[in-house]
Amino acid sequence: MKGLIKMDLTEQQFEYDKEFKLFTKNVIEKYAENNDKEERMNPELLKEMIKRKYLGAMISRDYGGLDFDSITIGLLNYEAGGGCSSVRSLLTVHGMCALGIQRWGTNEQKEYWLPKLAAGEKIGAFALTEPNVGSNAKGVETIAIEKNDYYILNGEKKWITMSQIADVFIIIAKLEDKPTAFIVEKNTEGLTVEPIKGIMSFRASMIGKIHLNNCKIPKGNLLCKEGLGISHVGLSCLDYGRYMVAWGSVGLGQACVDLSIKYAKERKQFGTYIMKNQLIQKMITEMSVDVKAAKHLCIYAGHLKQKGDPESIVETWVAKYYSSKMVNRVAGRALQVFGANGISDEYPIARYFRDAKINEIIEGSSQMNEIMIAHSMFRSN
Amino acid sequence: MECVKEKVRKFLEQYIRNKDFEDDDNIFKLGLIGSLFAMQLIMFIEKEFNIKVENDDLDLDNFSSLNAINEFINKKISK
């Protein structure tokens, strides 16, 4: 991986990165442009990911997963993020669902769901946000009511990534006014998914609304404990999601740098290559240094995660905050390097530019990041 | 060697700063801990004492004070 030395990664992690890079180049990039145009994840691409067991990358070997360490899973999202942000978002939300079950599920829930999620037989997603609920997660309006051997869920979830193709969701609903997590199958009676079309970024992320109309959920599908849907389940799933958004942003930023350098070496103006232009050099410098800085924040957060260090939560906020802002600066400069060519579909720069923005909004907006990081700084100083 | 209670107090002091607290004070009612604290406390306990906090352990009474956490960890270690 560019910009990293052996101190940062093990030999095995370098080897995995090579594999992910090759997969991105040979497979993901082949589908990325059409994914974006057609606003759908090409099923052939999904099959290729399943074949390589990437959907089980974050799941324990006990359940048939690859059980990658935190850095390796970050590298997968880094490389995939450089190829197609929607593929990265699939890995992220599937992982959030799988890890939520792996961390907080009963043995029965783990044994039933994790092998299927690891094998890619089932796709998972995470459903927290609603039409009226974004950052204020504890304000969810979806309601669960206990009735005999079931919970009855009513409400609407919105902006749910991969909801169009997911088979199972972790859904956060209020049970006796306490946010609680439930495992909900797609084929539950009363559950319908309404695709959201025409979005600016991550256009193949199969995003949608989930309508829950008197959905009967077996009691055994409650995840973790009543009232711990946000503080425990949600927080740990979103922590994973945030880490992946950070890595995906770095991958996207690196892709912008790589393409801009290539373009600056090939494009001639005033009788010479634009790489000779010092203002282009300045932009390339700012872009590559920005990407490197973000990469190191991700590596740092990853090392803390691997150790199970409590500070990893805050350092993941830091990495996500910086990386998501970085990728917007970098994609903006890449577009400037490309000039008019950058806005055409002859190059993927316009897609990168559109995809960059959403990273500042999902898994905690930059403004929420700023509040959390500031609180942490005040606490520790 | 640092005992369990000393380690837990050191950890809590990172999160409950500028305020003295007694071993029996309810740390959640002190109002000085953030929304991330519950998970950070679990991560600390699991990493520091090499134990797994199970769903059945997630009772506020196990984590409400320094004494409660100390008792909970010692109980888990001796199992």
Interface residues (C-beta under 8 A of the other chain):
Chain A: W104 T106 C224 K225 L228 S231 H232 L235 S236 D239 K307 G308 D309 P310 E311 S312 I313 V314 M372 H375 S376 R379 S380
Chain B: F11 Q14 Y15 R17 G34 S35 L36 A38 M39 Q40 L41 I42 M43 F44 E46 K47 N55 L58
